[in-house]
C-alpha cells in the first residue's frame, strides 16, 4: 500500500479541521500540533486518498495567508499497518487488475516539472 504523509500548516483560527477530515475521508492516522500563531496537522493517507483530501484543503483554506501543504512519500510504518484481507473471487480479481491506481496531480506536476526544466547543458 503506497502511503503519503501530508504536513498541513494553517492559521490559528482553523479549529475543527480534524473533525471534518475524519468524518469525510478515510484517514489512517492524524496528529495536530498547536503553536502560538499557527497549527500543523499531519495526516497519514493512502496515496489514492491524497488528491481528494488536498482538493478539500485547497478549497477550504487556499486563500488564507500561512496555508501550506507539504506531501512526502512514506517508505515504512512501524508497527506495520493491518490491511483488511478479503477472499477474492475471480471476478473481483479481474476488476482489481483493471482499476487504475492514481497519484495526485500536484505530485505528477512536480515530477514532470523537475524533468522538463532546461538548463545550460540543455541548450
N, C-alpha and C positions, 0 to 999 in steps of 0.2 A: 504494500500500500504506500503510495507516494504521499508524503506529508509536507505541509508548509507551515512556517511559523510567521505570523503577522504581528509586527510591533506597530501599534497604533498610538500616535501621540495626539492628544486632544486638549482643547482649552479646559479650564477648571469647571466650567458650567455644563459639562456633558454628563451629568449624573443619569443613572438609569440605563446606560447603554448596554451593559452586560445582560441585564434582564431582557431587553428587547432582542439582543442577538441570540441568546439561548432559547428564546421562545420561537424565533423564526427560522433558525438554521441548526444543522447538526454539527455542533462544535465539540471536538474531542476533549480539550482542556482549555481553561481560560484563567487568566490572572489579571489583577488590576493593582497598579501602583499609584498612589495619590501623592503628588508633590504639592508644593505651595501654590504654584501658578498653573500647573498642568497635570494631566492624568496620562498614564501609559497603560494600555490594555494589550496583553499578549494572548493571542489565540493560536491554538494548535488545531490545524484544519486538514482535512483530506484535500489533496490537490484539486480535485474536481469541484470542491465546495468553495474554493478561494475566490473564484470570479463572482458568484452571486453575493458573497459577503463583502467583497471590495466594492462592488457596484452599489450596494446598500450604504456602505460607509461614505462613499464619494457623494452620493445623492443627499445624504443627511448632513454631512459636515464639510463638504468640499469647498464651500465659500468662506469658512471660518478661518481667521488667521491662527497659525500654530498647528493646523491639522497636517499630519504627515503619516503615511503608511510605508513601512519597510517590510518586504516579504523575503524570506530566506527559505531555501530548501532544507529539509530535515534529513540528516543522514541516518540517525539512530535515535531510538527512545528506549530508555531503561527505567523501570521494568517494561518489558515488551507489552504492546497493546494487544488485547484479546480481540481477535477477529471472529465475528459470527460465521460459523461454517454451517451451511445447509446442504442437504442432499440435493445434488443437481441431476435433473433428468437430461436426456439427450437434447430435448427441445430447449431447456434453459441454457445448456452449454453452447449450443449454436447461437442463441440470442446474445449471450455474453461475448462471444467472439465477434459479433457484428457491431456491438456497441462501441463507439469511439471513446477513447479516453482523451480528456481535454486539459490543457493548462490555460490559465487566464491570459487575456490578451496583453496585459501590461508586461508579463514575463516574456511572451512571444515578441513583443515590440522591442524590448531591451536586447534580446538575443539577436534579432535582425539588425538593430541599430549598431551594435558593437561590431558586427561583421562587415556592415556595409559602409562604414565611415572610411573615407580615403585619407591617406597620409602623404608625406613627401615621397615615400617609395612607391606609392600607388600611381602617382602622376608620372 
